[in-house]
Amino acid sequence: MVLAPERSPSSIASIALTLTDESYDKMSDPTLETLRGAIPAARSLPLLRLLAIGARGRAILDYLDVTRAAVQVEPCS
């Protein structure tokens, strides 16, 4: 996967990021939630889930102690 500022013919989605104080999203699968909490890079699992299923949505990612990243996903059609 490549994140690029410009849309291309192979783009699967556009994303927009803002900061929020909302609670971060947890994974419904206990094993994935354990990984999400234990491995810093795995904190992106809620976002990766949206991208993998091609869904429109919003993922709140654990970022800093007092701030989270709210990522809006819009699939490209």
N, C-alpha and C positions, 0 to 999 in steps of 0.2 A: 504494500500500500504506500502511495506517495501523497503527501499533503502538498498542494500547490495553490497559489493565490488566484490562478485563472482556471476557469472551467475548460475541459478538453473533451473530445469525443469519448474518451474512456472513463470520464468522471462518473462515480456512482452516487455521490451526494455532495451537498454543500453544508458546511457547518458554520455556526456563529457562536462565539464564546463571550459570556459576560461573567462577572463575579457576583456572588450571592452569599447570603448568610443562611440559606435554607439547608436542611439536613441532606447529607449525601445519600445517593441511591445505594441500596444493598442488592446483592444477587439473591434470587429465590432459591437457588441450589446451594445447600449448606457447604459443599466442597468448594464450589467457586467462591462463595463468600469468605471462606477461610483463606483462600489464595488472595482474594482482593484485599483483605485486611493485612496479610502478612508480607506481601511483595509490593513495594511502591509502584512498579510499572503496571501491576495488575489492577490498580485503582481505576484504570481506563476500561475495565470489563463492561460496565453498563453502556458506555459509548460504543465499544466494539460489537456488542450484542445488537444495538440498533443498526449499525452499518451492515452486519452480517445478514440480518433478516430483511434489509431494505426498507425499514420502517421509518416513518416520520415520527419525531418525538423529541424529548428533552431528557438529557442525562445530567444529573448533578454529581460531580466528581469530587472526591476528597482531595483538597489542594493544600490549604494551610490550616493552622489551628483555628483561626477565626473567619476564614474565607473559603468558599468552595467555588468550583468552576461550573457554571451552567452552560451546557453545550446543546444548542438547538440543531437538529439534523433534519434536512429536507432532501429526500431522494431526488435524483435527476431522472427525468423520464425520457 
